[in-house]
C-alpha cells in the first residue's frame, strides 16, 4: 500500500451567527478513508465545493488536518512525509505557482537544491532532462513563465513535481483550464510517465470524461464524505449510489462531461444535514417512507459490495 488515509477530517472556522457566538465549523473533509496502491491512479470526483481540493492539500500538509491519519508507505510521521518529497502536487493554475521573476529552469533548480537530489554541478543537466521528460525543448529553461502557453506551463509544473522522484503526484484539476486537444496531450503524458516511472496519481477533477481516460478506480466525494469507490469500469457502467448516478446522468447529457448542479442546493458543509448528507437531494430517500428515518438520522458507513466496490447508502 502506497498511501493509506483513515478517517481524515479537515474543519475550518466559519462565520459567526451572532457577535459573541462561536464560529461555525466548516467540515470540508469529514471522515475520509481511502487508499492508493503503487502505480495506481485514483480519480476523485464530485461537485464544486465537495472538498476535493481540500483533501489533496490535506495529504501534503498545505492545510491543517483536524483528525485522522495519513500514512505514506510505512511512515505515519507527517514531518518525514512533508520533507521526503515523495508526495508532490500539481495545481490547476501553474502560473500562480511559478515565480514570475524567475526563469522556469531556475524554479526547478531551486527544488533540486532544496532536496539535494543531484550534485550542484549536475543540476542544469537534470533540469534539461526533466524538460525532455515532459516533451519540452531544453532550450526553453531560460524563459519566464509568461512566455509559455497554458499547456506548456502545465508541463513545467509536472516537471517540477518530477524533480524529486516522487512516488505519488496529486493532480488538482490539472487539465480543466485547457482546450480538449491539449487536455488529451497532458493525459497521455501522465499515463506515459506512470508507465515509465511507476508513479501513482490522485487525480482530482470535476470532468468525468477526463477521469474515465486515466483512472483505474474512482472515488466519489460529496460534502466531505466518500459515498462510493470502486473500479472505473464498474462505476461508469453501473453507478450504485444515488449521487453517483446523478453525477453520471448530468455528465452524459453535457458535451464536456463536466459535473454541474444536480437539483436543489449542495449541502452546506458548515451546517450539513443529519444522517446521510445527500438525503435532502436523494430521490430514493424522499420517495421511500420505510427508510427515510435512517437516511435522515443515521450516517451510512461505506460497505463492501460485489467486485470490491464500496458504497455508503442505506438503500443499497
C-alpha positions as CSV (number, residue, x, y, z in Angstrom):
1,X,0.0,0.0,0.0
2,X,1.4,3.4,-1.0
3,X,-1.0,5.8,0.6
4,X,-3.4,4.9,3.4
5,X,-5.8,7.5,4.7
6,X,-8.0,6.7,7.7
7,X,-10.9,8.9,8.9
8,X,-9.4,12.1,7.7
9,X,-11.1,15.3,8.9
10,X,-10.3,18.9,8.0
11,X,-12.5,21.6,9.6
12,X,-12.2,25.3,9.1
13,X,-13.7,28.1,11.2
14,X,-16.7,29.7,9.5
15,X,-18.7,32.8,10.2
16,X,-20.3,33.6,13.5
17,X,-24.1,33.5,13.7
18,X,-24.1,36.2,16.4
19,X,-21.5,38.7,17.7
20,X,-20.4,36.7,20.8
21,X,-21.2,33.2,19.5
22,X,-18.6,30.6,18.5
23,X,-17.9,30.5,14.8
24,X,-19.4,27.6,12.8
25,X,-17.2,24.7,11.8
26,X,-16.9,24.2,8.0
27,X,-16.5,20.4,7.7
28,X,-14.6,20.4,4.4
29,X,-13.4,16.9,4.9
30,X,-15.5,14.8,7.3
31,X,-14.0,11.3,7.8
32,X,-12.5,10.2,4.5
33,X,-11.0,6.8,4.3
34,X,-9.2,5.8,1.0
35,X,-6.0,4.1,-0.1
36,X,-3.9,4.2,-3.2
37,X,-1.7,1.4,-4.5
38,X,1.8,1.8,-6.1
39,X,1.4,2.8,-9.8
40,X,-2.3,3.3,-9.5
41,X,-4.5,6.3,-10.5
42,X,-7.4,7.0,-8.2
43,X,-9.8,9.5,-9.6
44,X,-11.6,11.8,-7.2
45,X,-14.8,13.4,-8.5
46,X,-17.6,15.4,-7.1
47,X,-19.4,18.8,-7.5
48,X,-17.7,22.1,-6.8
49,X,-17.4,22.6,-3.1
50,X,-17.4,18.8,-2.2
51,X,-13.9,19.1,-0.7
52,X,-11.8,17.5,-3.5
53,X,-9.0,20.1,-3.5
54,X,-9.0,20.3,0.3
55,X,-8.4,16.6,0.5
56,X,-5.4,16.9,-1.8
57,X,-4.0,19.8,0.2
58,X,-4.5,18.0,3.5
59,X,-2.5,15.0,2.2
60,X,0.5,17.2,1.5
61,X,0.0,19.3,4.7
62,X,-0.9,22.5,2.9
63,X,-4.0,22.7,5.2
64,X,-4.2,21.6,8.8
65,X,-5.8,18.2,9.5
66,X,-8.4,18.2,12.3
67,X,-8.2,14.4,12.8
68,X,-7.4,11.1,11.2
69,X,-4.2,9.7,9.8
70,X,-2.3,9.9,6.5
71,X,0.2,7.1,6.2
72,X,2.6,7.1,3.3
73,X,4.1,3.6,2.9
74,X,5.4,2.7,6.4
75,X,5.7,6.3,7.6
76,X,2.9,7.9,9.6
77,X,5.1,10.8,10.7
78,X,3.9,14.0,9.0
79,X,7.2,15.8,9.2
80,X,9.0,12.9,7.5
81,X,6.4,12.8,4.7
82,X,6.4,16.5,4.0
83,X,10.2,16.7,3.9
84,X,10.8,13.5,1.9
85,X,9.3,15.0,-1.3
86,X,7.8,11.6,-2.3
87,X,4.3,13.2,-2.5
88,X,4.1,16.1,-4.9
89,X,1.2,18.2,-6.1
90,X,0.4,19.8,-9.4
91,X,-2.1,22.6,-9.3
92,X,-4.8,23.8,-11.7
93,X,-3.1,27.2,-12.3
94,X,0.6,26.6,-12.8
95,X,1.2,30.3,-13.5
96,X,0.2,31.1,-10.0
97,X,2.6,28.6,-8.5
98,X,5.6,29.9,-10.5
99,X,7.7,32.9,-9.6
100,X,7.2,35.4,-12.5
101,X,10.6,36.9,-11.8
102,X,12.4,33.6,-12.1
103,X,13.1,31.6,-15.2
104,X,11.4,28.2,-15.2
105,X,14.8,26.5,-15.2
106,X,15.8,28.3,-12.0
107,X,12.4,27.4,-10.4
108,X,13.1,23.8,-10.9
109,X,16.7,24.2,-9.9
110,X,15.6,25.6,-6.5
111,X,13.6,22.3,-5.9
112,X,16.7,20.2,-6.7
113,X,18.9,22.3,-4.4
114,X,16.5,22.2,-1.5
115,X,16.1,18.4,-1.7
116,X,19.7,17.8,-2.7
117,X,18.7,15.4,-5.4
118,X,21.8,15.8,-7.5
119,X,25.2,17.5,-7.1
120,X,25.3,21.2,-7.8
121,X,27.3,20.7,-11.0
122,X,24.7,18.3,-12.3
123,X,21.6,20.5,-11.7
124,X,21.5,22.1,-15.1
125,X,21.8,18.7,-16.8
126,X,18.9,17.3,-14.6
127,X,16.7,20.3,-15.4
128,X,17.2,19.7,-19.1
129,X,16.4,16.0,-18.7
130,X,13.2,16.9,-16.9
131,X,12.1,19.1,-19.7
132,X,12.7,16.3,-22.2
133,X,10.7,14.0,-19.9
134,X,7.7,16.3,-20.3
135,X,8.3,16.7,-24.0
136,X,9.6,20.3,-23.9
137,X,12.7,21.6,-25.5
138,X,15.6,22.0,-23.0
139,X,16.3,25.4,-24.7
140,X,13.2,26.8,-23.0
141,X,14.6,26.6,-19.5
142,X,15.8,30.2,-19.7
143,X,12.3,31.5,-20.5
144,X,10.0,33.1,-17.9
145,X,6.5,31.7,-17.1
146,X,4.6,34.3,-19.0
147,X,6.3,33.2,-22.2
148,X,4.6,29.8,-22.3
149,X,1.2,28.7,-23.2
150,X,-1.2,27.1,-20.7
151,X,-0.4,23.6,-21.8
152,X,3.4,24.3,-21.7
153,X,3.1,25.7,-18.2
154,X,1.3,22.6,-17.0
155,X,4.1,20.5,-18.4
156,X,6.6,22.7,-16.4
157,X,4.5,22.1,-13.3
158,X,4.7,18.4,-13.9
159,X,8.5,18.6,-14.5
160,X,8.9,20.4,-11.2
161,X,6.9,17.7,-9.4
162,X,9.1,15.0,-11.1
163,X,12.3,16.7,-10.0
164,X,12.3,14.9,-6.6
165,X,11.5,11.5,-8.0
166,X,8.0,11.3,-6.3
167,X,6.1,8.1,-5.9
168,X,2.7,9.9,-5.7
169,X,1.6,13.0,-7.5
170,X,-1.7,14.8,-6.6
171,X,-3.1,16.3,-9.8
172,X,-5.6,19.0,-8.8
173,X,-7.8,19.9,-11.8
174,X,-4.6,19.9,-14.0
175,X,-6.4,20.0,-17.3
176,X,-9.6,21.8,-16.5
177,X,-8.4,25.1,-17.9
178,X,-7.0,23.6,-21.2
179,X,-8.5,23.0,-24.6
180,X,-9.7,19.5,-25.3
181,X,-6.8,18.7,-27.6
182,X,-4.3,19.9,-25.0
183,X,-6.1,18.0,-22.3
184,X,-5.6,14.8,-24.2
185,X,-1.9,15.5,-24.6
186,X,-1.4,16.1,-20.9
187,X,-3.4,13.0,-20.0
188,X,-1.3,10.9,-22.4
189,X,1.9,12.4,-20.9
190,X,0.8,11.5,-17.4
191,X,-0.1,8.0,-18.5
192,X,3.3,7.6,-20.1
193,X,5.1,8.9,-17.1
194,X,3.2,6.4,-14.9
195,X,4.4,3.5,-17.1
196,X,8.0,4.8,-17.3
197,X,8.4,5.9,-13.7
198,X,5.8,3.8,-11.8
199,X,4.2,6.9,-10.4
200,X,0.8,6.8,-8.6
201,X,-1.7,9.6,-9.0
202,X,-4.6,11.1,-7.1
203,X,-6.4,12.7,-10.0
204,X,-8.9,15.3,-8.8
205,X,-11.3,16.5,-11.4
206,X,-14.9,17.6,-12.0
207,X,-14.8,16.3,-15.5
208,X,-15.9,12.6,-15.5
209,X,-14.9,12.2,-19.2
210,X,-11.3,13.1,-18.3
211,X,-11.2,10.9,-15.2
212,X,-12.5,8.0,-17.3
213,X,-9.4,8.2,-19.5
214,X,-6.8,7.9,-16.8
215,X,-8.2,6.5,-13.5
216,X,-8.0,2.8,-12.5
217,X,-10.5,3.5,-9.7
218,X,-12.9,6.3,-8.9
219,X,-13.8,7.7,-5.5
220,X,-17.0,9.9,-5.4
221,X,-16.9,12.7,-2.8
222,X,-20.0,14.5,-1.5
223,X,-19.9,17.2,1.2
224,X,-16.6,16.0,2.6
225,X,-17.5,12.2,2.6
226,X,-16.8,9.4,0.2
227,X,-20.1,7.9,-0.9
228,X,-18.8,5.4,-3.5
229,X,-15.5,3.9,-4.5
230,X,-14.6,1.2,-7.0
231,X,-13.1,0.3,-10.3
232,X,-13.6,2.9,-13.1
233,X,-15.3,0.5,-15.5
234,X,-17.8,-0.7,-12.8
235,X,-18.7,2.7,-11.6
236,X,-19.2,4.2,-15.1
237,X,-21.2,1.2,-16.3
238,X,-23.4,0.8,-13.2
239,X,-23.1,3.5,-10.6
240,X,-24.8,2.4,-7.4
241,X,-25.1,5.4,-5.0
242,X,-27.9,7.8,-6.0
243,X,-25.4,10.7,-6.0
244,X,-23.1,8.9,-8.4
245,X,-26.0,8.0,-10.6
246,X,-27.0,11.7,-10.7
247,X,-23.4,12.9,-11.5
248,X,-23.1,10.5,-14.4
249,X,-26.6,11.3,-15.7
250,X,-25.8,15.0,-15.7
251,X,-22.4,14.4,-17.3
252,X,-23.8,12.2,-20.1
253,X,-26.3,15.0,-21.0
254,X,-23.5,17.6,-21.4
255,X,-20.9,17.7,-24.2
256,X,-18.0,18.2,-21.9
257,X,-18.8,15.6,-19.3
258,X,-18.4,18.2,-16.5
259,X,-20.2,17.8,-13.2
260,X,-22.7,20.6,-12.6
261,X,-25.5,21.2,-10.1
262,X,-27.9,18.2,-10.0
263,X,-31.0,19.7,-8.4
264,X,-31.5,21.9,-5.3
265,X,-28.5,23.2,-3.4
266,X,-25.4,21.3,-2.4
267,X,-25.3,20.5,1.4
268,X,-23.7,23.3,3.4
269,X,-20.5,21.9,5.0
270,X,-20.9,24.5,7.8
271,X,-24.3,23.0,8.6
272,X,-24.7,19.6,6.9
273,X,-27.9,17.6,7.2
274,X,-28.0,14.9,9.9
275,X,-27.6,11.3,8.7
276,X,-26.7,10.9,5.0
277,X,-25.7,14.4,3.8
278,X,-27.2,13.6,0.4
279,X,-30.6,12.6,1.7
280,X,-32.4,16.0,1.1
281,X,-31.5,15.7,-2.6
282,X,-31.9,12.0,-2.9
283,X,-34.8,10.7,-5.0
284,X,-34.8,7.3,-3.2
285,X,-34.8,8.7,0.3
286,X,-37.5,11.2,-0.5
287,X,-39.7,8.5,-2.0
288,X,-39.2,5.7,0.5
289,X,-41.1,6.1,3.7
290,X,-39.7,2.9,5.1
291,X,-36.1,4.2,5.0
292,X,-36.4,7.9,5.3
293,X,-35.8,7.7,9.1
294,X,-32.5,6.0,8.6
295,X,-31.4,8.3,5.8
296,X,-32.1,11.4,7.8
297,X,-30.8,10.3,11.1
298,X,-28.0,7.7,10.7
299,X,-24.7,8.3,8.9
300,X,-24.2,5.4,6.5
301,X,-20.9,3.6,6.5
302,X,-19.0,2.5,3.4
303,X,-20.0,-1.1,2.9
304,X,-18.3,-3.6,0.6
305,X,-20.3,-4.8,-2.4
306,X,-19.6,-7.2,-5.2
307,X,-16.3,-6.7,-7.0
308,X,-14.7,-4.8,-4.2
309,X,-16.9,-1.8,-4.7
310,X,-17.8,0.2,-1.5
311,X,-21.0,2.3,-1.2
312,X,-22.3,4.4,1.7
313,X,-26.1,4.2,1.3
314,X,-28.9,2.7,3.5
315,X,-30.9,1.7,0.4
316,X,-28.2,-0.5,-1.2
